[in-house]
Amino acid sequence: LEGVDLNEVDEDVSEWNENRENEIEKLEIRESYRRQFVGNVAHELKTPIFNIQGYIDTLLDGAIEDSNINRKFLERANKSVSRMIYIVEDLDAITKLEGGKIDIEEEPVDIIELILDVVDQLEMKAKKRNVSLVVEDSRLSRYMVEADVEKIKQVLINLMVNAIKYGNEDGEVLVRTFDMDENILIEVADNGNGIPQKHLSKIFERFYRVDKSRDREQGGSGLGLSIVKHIIEAHNQSINVRSTVGTGTTFSFTLRKANPN
């Protein structure tokens, strides 16, 4: 061992041990994350699968001959299949977004026109709950932003559908835009029951639900807000939520202004 610095060797061994422990910790976190994800996926798919199985078994047991039942059960089974497709499509989207495998193709777009397009799309859904969709000052200002049109449309649809579903019946969904110098701020607000403060920090997590029974009853995948967050962050922008119980909830996100020609 002549000429060997034992202190240096000891430091190298300690550093190796520390690095190894860090790697093991990262692998354990990753494995826990994977197990939780697989468990959540299985849980979300279980209900529609069992529903479909129940309807088909009932039909095969003889109900298919009953004209008062067969069509109704086939329609219910079809509804459960649609929910499964919706969940799988959202799973595919979130996996690609988290893996950075979806390209964001930004182009100049009139954000007010895009908002109005989504409002037209959701008008019938809003009418079912007698909810008014209001776009504030939409005719007074035109904001051009850099955005991937289809993905930002998906963001607006998710936020506005949530506001329609979880706001008050006979209520209002208000969409507003604000000039923030280099960015445009877009807000989607409802006047519903609001979200308790303890849930706000987790609201964008995959499969996180404030009211589990009501959310599953409404047929959501539990991935919508997580997808929204990833899309906005892929634009190098931010999204936030604020809420007051008994008053309502507001989601706000920014988009970069398009450079004038």
Disulfide bonds with the S-S distance in Angstrom:
none
